[in-house]
């Protein structure tokens, strides 16, 4: 595509990444970036001296999970860490879920047995969280969970169905193979838990079983001809985000529905790109807001081709993918519409900033990386794609200071950390963040850095499918 000429201009097409891809180690703790990941986790686990207004710990659970894996903690050490975190006055938001997922089978059973349902609830299952639900199936065999779900549904079917617990469990198991999903679906069907039986078939790569099951649903919920289309469309909307889906292998009924418009092919391209670089999920709300499917077919499709050809490295140099996406968005929508739609849009709760700000920073890192790395290089001119409010001259000045070894003021260390990331010096980036004046932003950026490094190592926080929340997963202990 013509707009991909931008990549050649900034010298990242067919050029080696700044970072060198490394072989995945057998243990996360053996990764070259493990010390920095653990140091990031320790920073994220430290409570502030004074709690900001309305503060909630949104990062401590991820940090503890990463520390257990990359720090090589023994089970007793990890259990103590998590128990201490849960006792805090403001504990990490998902710490109970993490403790349940981390526990060995007997410990997990004892913890659940000691729980009480919330007022008016008929089961403790909604309190467990996706990671714990996954562990109950993947590690514990699923017997207790299926029995409890059947009991709950028999006690109050309306409450069970309204809880959407079946959807959550299916999404948490979406990365299992189709055989495992089929077995659980059959067990759920035999136990009379038809919502779970349906949702487990909806997350399979082959939707034939899902389509066939629609004819076996209970009479009260079995869809008529028109409703059947709605059921299939719902499953297809979810399936389109999974890179493993092969439309050519789907039943004729699914292919016919998909062929009615180009939405499916556009979303599949975006789903593949999100699997490469999670932050490119920015494209999904843009498609929804603008209705422009070229954001998937043209932009995501072309970038996927560049990644497949190894011209872009989504793991070790994701900023180049983000920069290419930004240029592609402008090619399709125009700058004015891009800025209008992204100015106040949030990427995710975890990153805590607007899509516009995130894209600006990624582009600035790409453009300034050669200048930071080469003492003889001249600073580049301001990129046209940057928004008017981005402090480009400040970043260029900071890059010069970093090259000459000058001290960086605390109020400038957030931006300076970005420049160290651009130079692939993550440990130095973290050191700047730990001493930055803006603690709240430093915590968010440290979390972002930890996720970035995790992707280059064991990729432990990869969601089971694009745009779902990361899960806490452990090998049998």
C-alpha positions in Angstrom: 0.0 0.0 0.0 1.1 3.6 -0.7 0.9 4.7 2.9 3.4 2.0 3.9 6.1 4.2 2.3 6.1 5.9 5.6 7.9 2.9 7.1 10.7 3.1 4.5 11.1 6.8 5.2 11.8 6.2 8.9 14.0 3.2 8.1 12.1 0.3 9.7 11.0 -1.8 6.7 13.5 -4.6 5.9 15.8 -3.3 8.6 16.8 -5.1 11.7 15.0 -4.2 14.9 16.8 -2.3 17.6 16.2 -5.2 19.8 17.4 -8.7 19.0 14.9 -11.4 19.3 15.9 -14.0 21.9 15.1 -17.6 22.2 12.3 -18.3 24.7 13.9 -19.8 27.9 12.5 -22.9 29.6 11.8 -20.8 32.7 10.7 -17.2 32.8 13.4 -16.5 35.4 16.1 -17.3 32.8 15.0 -14.5 30.5 17.4 -11.7 30.0 14.8 -9.2 31.1 13.7 -11.1 34.2 15.6 -8.8 36.6 14.0 -5.7 35.2 10.5 -7.4 35.2 11.0 -8.3 38.9 12.3 -4.8 39.7 9.2 -3.3 38.0 7.0 -5.7 40.0 8.7 -4.6 43.3 8.0 -1.0 42.4 4.4 -1.7 41.6 4.0 -3.6 44.8 5.2 -0.7 47.0 2.4 1.2 48.6 2.5 5.0 48.3 3.4 6.9 51.5 0.2 8.9 51.0 -2.7 7.4 49.1 -4.0 9.7 46.3 -7.7 10.5 46.3 -9.9 7.6 44.9 -6.7 5.5 44.6 -7.2 1.8 43.8 -4.4 -0.7 43.3 -4.9 -1.8 39.7 -1.4 -3.1 39.1 -0.3 -5.1 42.2 -2.0 -8.3 41.2 -0.2 -8.3 37.8 3.0 -7.4 39.6 2.7 -10.2 42.1 2.0 -12.7 39.3 5.0 -11.6 37.3 7.2 -11.7 40.4 6.2 -15.2 41.3 7.1 -16.4 37.8 10.1 -14.3 36.9 11.5 -14.3 40.5 11.2 -18.1 40.6 9.4 -18.0 44.0 8.7 -21.2 45.7 5.1 -22.1 46.4 5.3 -21.1 50.1 7.0 -17.8 49.2 4.4 -17.0 46.6 1.5 -17.9 48.9 2.9 -15.6 51.6 3.3 -12.7 49.2 -0.3 -13.0 48.0 -1.8 -13.5 51.5 0.0 -10.3 52.7 -1.2 -8.4 49.7 -4.8 -9.5 50.4 -4.5 -8.1 54.0 -3.8 -4.6 52.9 -6.3 -1.8 53.5 -6.5 -1.3 49.8 -5.5 -4.6 48.3 -5.0 -5.2 44.5 -8.3 -5.4 42.8 -7.9 -9.0 41.5 -5.8 -10.4 44.4 -8.5 -12.9 45.6 -8.7 -14.3 42.0 -4.9 -14.6 41.8 -4.7 -16.4 45.2 -7.3 -18.9 44.1 -5.6 -19.5 40.7 -2.2 -19.9 42.4 -3.3 -22.3 45.1 -2.7 -26.0 44.8 -5.9 -28.1 44.3 -6.5 -29.0 48.0 -5.7 -25.4 49.1 -8.1 -24.0 46.5 -10.9 -26.3 47.5 -10.4 -25.3 51.2 -10.4 -21.6 50.3 -13.6 -21.9 48.3 -15.3 -24.0 51.0 -14.7 -21.1 53.4 -16.4 -18.5 51.2 -20.0 -17.3 51.6 -22.2 -16.1 48.7 -22.8 -12.4 48.5 -26.3 -11.2 49.6 -29.1 -12.7 47.4 -26.6 -14.7 45.4 -27.1 -18.5 45.2 -23.4 -19.4 44.7 -19.9 -18.2 45.4 -18.9 -18.8 41.7 -19.3 -15.2 40.6 -16.8 -14.2 43.3 -14.0 -16.5 42.0 -12.8 -14.6 38.9 -11.9 -16.0 35.4 -8.4 -17.2 36.5 -9.8 -19.3 39.3 -12.6 -20.7 37.1 -9.9 -21.7 34.5 -7.8 -23.4 37.2 -10.9 -25.3 38.4 -11.2 -26.8 35.0 -7.6 -27.0 33.6 -6.0 -28.1 36.9 -8.7 -29.6 39.0 -10.7 -31.4 36.3 -13.9 -29.4 36.6 -15.9 -31.8 38.7 -16.6 -29.4 41.5 -17.3 -26.5 39.2 -19.8 -28.4 37.0 -21.5 -29.7 40.0 -21.8 -26.3 41.6 -23.0 -24.7 38.3 -25.7 -27.4 38.0 -26.8 -26.9 41.6 -26.9 -23.1 41.2 -28.9 -23.3 37.9 -31.4 -25.7 39.5 -31.8 -23.3 42.4 -32.3 -20.2 40.3 -32.1 -20.5 36.6 -32.9 -16.8 36.0 -30.1 -15.7 38.2 -27.6 -18.2 36.7 -28.4 -17.1 33.1 -28.3 -13.4 33.9 -24.9 -13.8 35.6 -23.2 -14.5 32.2 -20.9 -16.9 34.1 -21.0 -19.3 31.2 -19.6 -16.6 28.8 -16.8 -15.7 31.3 -15.8 -19.3 31.7 -15.7 -19.9 28.0 -13.6 -16.9 27.3 -11.2 -17.9 30.0 -10.7 -21.3 28.3 -10.7 -19.9 24.7 -7.0 -20.8 24.2 -7.5 -24.5 24.9 -7.7 -26.8 21.9 -11.0 -27.8 20.4 -11.0 -31.3 21.8 -10.7 -30.0 25.4 -13.6 -27.5 24.7 -15.7 -30.3 23.2 -15.2 -32.5 26.2 -16.2 -29.7 28.6 -19.2 -28.8 26.4 -20.4 -32.4 26.4 -20.1 -32.6 30.2 -22.0 -29.4 30.6 -24.7 -30.6 28.3 -25.0 -33.9 30.2 -25.3 -32.0 33.4 -28.1 -29.8 32.0 -26.1 -26.6 32.0 -27.0 -25.7 28.4 -25.7 -22.1 28.5 -22.2 -23.3 29.3 -22.5 -26.1 26.7 -23.4 -23.5 24.1 -20.7 -21.0 25.0 -17.9 -23.6 25.1 -18.9 -24.6 21.5 -18.9 -20.9 20.5 -15.2 -20.5 21.3 -14.1 -23.5 19.2 -12.3 -22.9 16.0 -14.7 -25.2 14.2 -18.2 -23.9 14.7 -19.9 -27.0 13.3 -20.6 -28.4 16.7 -22.1 -25.0 17.8 -24.4 -24.9 14.8 -25.5 -28.5 15.4 -26.1 -27.8 19.1 -28.7 -25.1 18.3 -31.1 -27.9 17.3 -30.6 -29.6 20.7 -31.2 -26.7 22.9 -34.2 -26.9 25.3 -37.5 -26.1 23.7 -37.9 -22.9 25.7 -34.7 -21.3 24.3 -34.3 -23.1 21.0 -34.2 -20.3 18.4 -36.6 -20.1 15.5 -35.3 -19.5 12.0 -34.8 -15.8 12.5 -33.3 -16.2 16.0 -30.9 -18.8 14.8 -29.2 -16.2 12.6 -28.8 -14.1 15.7 -27.2 -16.9 17.7 -24.7 -17.7 14.9 -23.9 -14.0 14.3 -23.1 -13.7 18.0 -20.7 -16.6 17.9 -19.2 -15.4 14.7 -18.6 -11.9 16.1 -16.5 -13.5 18.8 -14.8 -16.0 16.6 -13.6 -13.3 14.1 -11.2 -12.0 16.7 -9.4 -15.3 17.0 -6.5 -15.7 14.6 -6.9 -19.4 14.6 -10.3 -19.2 12.9 -10.3 -20.5 9.3 -13.5 -19.3 7.6 -13.0 -21.8 4.7 -13.5 -24.7 7.2 -16.7 -23.4 8.7 -20.1 -25.0 8.0 -22.0 -23.6 5.0 -24.5 -21.8 7.3 -21.7 -19.8 8.9 -19.9 -19.0 5.6 -23.2 -17.8 4.1 -23.8 -15.4 7.0 -20.2 -14.2 6.9 -20.4 -13.6 3.1 -23.3 -11.1 3.5 -20.8 -8.2 4.1 -17.1 -7.5 4.5 -17.3 -6.9 8.3 -16.0 -10.4 9.1 -12.9 -10.2 7.0 -12.1 -6.7 8.4 -12.5 -7.9 12.0 -10.4 -11.0 11.4 -7.5 -8.8 10.1 -7.8 -6.6 13.2 -7.9 -9.7 15.4 -4.7 -11.0 13.9 -3.0 -7.7 14.4 -4.2 -7.4 18.0 -2.7 -10.9 18.6 0.6 -9.5 17.4 0.4 -6.2 19.3 -2.4 -5.8 21.8 -2.5 -2.0 21.7 -3.7 -2.1 18.1 -7.1 -2.9 19.6 -7.5 0.9 19.1 -8.8 -0.1 15.6 -11.9 -1.8 16.9 -13.7 1.2 18.4 -12.5 3.2 15.4 -14.4 0.8 13.1 -17.4 1.0 15.3 -17.4 4.8 15.4 -16.6 5.4 11.7 -18.0 2.3 10.0 -14.9 2.3 7.8 -14.0 -1.4 7.2 -10.8 -0.3 5.4 -9.2 0.1 8.8 -9.2 -3.7 8.9 -9.0 -4.8 5.3 -6.4 -2.2 4.3 -4.6 -1.0 7.4 -4.5 -4.1 9.6 -4.2 -6.4 6.5 -1.1 -4.6 5.2 0.6 -4.5 8.5 -0.1 -8.2 9.1 1.6 -8.9 5.8 4.6 -6.8 6.8 4.9 -8.8 10.1 4.5 -12.1 8.3 7.3 -11.1 5.9 9.5 -10.2 9.0 9.7 -6.5 8.0 8.2 -5.5 11.3 9.0 -7.1 14.7 5.8 -6.9 16.9 7.5 -8.5 19.9 10.8 -6.7 20.2 9.8 -3.5 18.5 6.1 -3.0 18.8 6.4 0.8 18.4 7.1 0.4 14.7 3.8 -1.5 14.3 2.0 1.3 16.2 3.6 4.0 14.1 2.6 2.1 10.9 -1.0 1.8 12.2 -1.2 5.5 13.0 -0.1 6.4 9.4 -2.6 3.9 8.0 -5.4 5.4 10.0 -4.6 8.8 8.6 -4.5 7.3 5.1 -8.0 5.9 5.5 -9.7 8.5 7.7 -7.7 11.6 7.3 -5.9 13.4 10.2 -8.9 15.5 11.3 -11.2 12.5 11.8 -8.4 10.5 13.4 -7.8 13.2 16.0 -11.5 13.7 16.6 -12.1 10.0 17.4 -8.9 9.4 19.4 -8.5 12.6 21.4 -10.5 11.3 24.4 -10.6 7.6 23.6 -9.1 5.3 26.2 -7.0 2.3 25.2 -7.6 0.4 28.3 -8.1 0.9 32.0 -4.7 -0.5 32.7 -2.8 2.1 30.6 -4.8 5.0 31.9 -4.2 7.4 29.1 -5.9 8.4 25.8 -5.3 6.6 22.6 -4.0 9.9 21.2 -1.3 10.3 23.9 -0.3 6.6 23.6 0.1 6.9 19.8 2.1 10.1 20.1 4.5 8.5 22.5 5.0 5.5 20.3 5.7 7.6 17.2 8.1 9.8 19.1 10.0 6.8 20.4 10.3 5.4 16.8 11.5 8.7 15.4 14.0 9.5 18.2 15.5 6.1 18.6 18.3 6.6 16.0 19.1 10.0 17.5 19.4 8.5 21.0 21.5 5.6 19.8 23.9 7.5 17.6 26.1 10.2 19.1 26.8 11.6 15.7 23.2 11.8 14.5 21.3 15.0 14.1 17.9 15.3 15.7 15.0 14.5 13.3 12.4 17.1 12.4 9.1 17.0 14.1 6.9 14.2 12.6 3.9 15.4 10.7 1.7 12.7 12.4 2.3 14.1 15.9 -0.6 16.0 17.4 0.0 19.8 17.9 0.1 19.5 21.7 2.9 16.9 21.9 6.1 18.4 23.4 8.5 17.4 20.7 11.2 19.9 21.4 11.3 18.9 25.0 11.8 15.3 24.0 14.6 16.2 21.6 16.3 18.2 24.4 16.0 15.3 26.8 17.4 13.0 24.2 20.4 15.2 23.9 20.9 15.3 27.7 20.7 11.6 28.0 23.3 11.2 25.3 25.7 13.6 27.0 25.1 12.1 30.5 23.5 15.2 32.0 21.2 14.9 35.0 17.5 14.7 34.3 15.1 16.7 36.5 12.4 14.6 38.3 9.6 16.3 36.4 11.3 15.2 33.1 12.0 11.6 34.0 8.7 10.2 32.7 9.5 11.3 29.2 13.2 10.4 29.6 12.1 6.9 30.4 10.3 6.6 27.1 13.5 7.6 25.4 15.4 4.9 27.2 12.8 2.4 26.0 13.4 3.7 22.5 17.1 2.9 23.0 16.2 -0.6 24.3 17.6 0.2 27.8 14.6 -0.9 29.9 16.5 -1.1 33.2 17.5 2.5 32.9 14.0 3.4 31.9 12.7 1.9 35.1 15.3 3.7 37.2 14.0 7.0 35.8 10.4 6.0 36.5 11.2 5.0 40.1 12.5 8.5 40.8 10.1 10.5 38.7 8.1 13.4 40.2 4.7 12.2 39.0 4.2 8.9 41.0 0.8 8.0 39.5 2.0 8.2 35.9 5.3 6.5 36.8 3.3 3.5 38.2 1.2 3.3 35.0 4.3 3.4 32.8 6.1 0.9 34.9 3.2 -1.5 34.5 3.3 -0.8 30.7 7.1 -1.5 30.7 6.6 -4.8 32.6 4.0 -6.0 30.1 6.2 -5.0 27.2 9.1 -7.0 28.6 6.9 -10.0 29.5 5.9 -10.2 25.8 9.6 -10.5 25.0 10.0 -13.3 27.5 7.4 -15.9 28.5 4.3 -13.8 27.5 2.6 -14.8 30.7 0.0 -12.0 30.6 -1.2 -12.7 27.0 -5.0 -12.9 27.2 -6.7 -16.2 26.1 -8.1 -14.3 23.1 -7.7 -10.7 21.8 -9.4 -7.9 23.9 -10.1 -10.2 26.9 -8.5 -9.6 30.2 -5.1 -11.3 31.0 -5.5 -14.4 33.2 -3.2 -15.7 35.9 -2.1 -19.2 34.8 0.2 -21.7 36.5 1.6 -25.1 35.8 0.4 -27.8 38.2 2.3 -27.4 41.5 
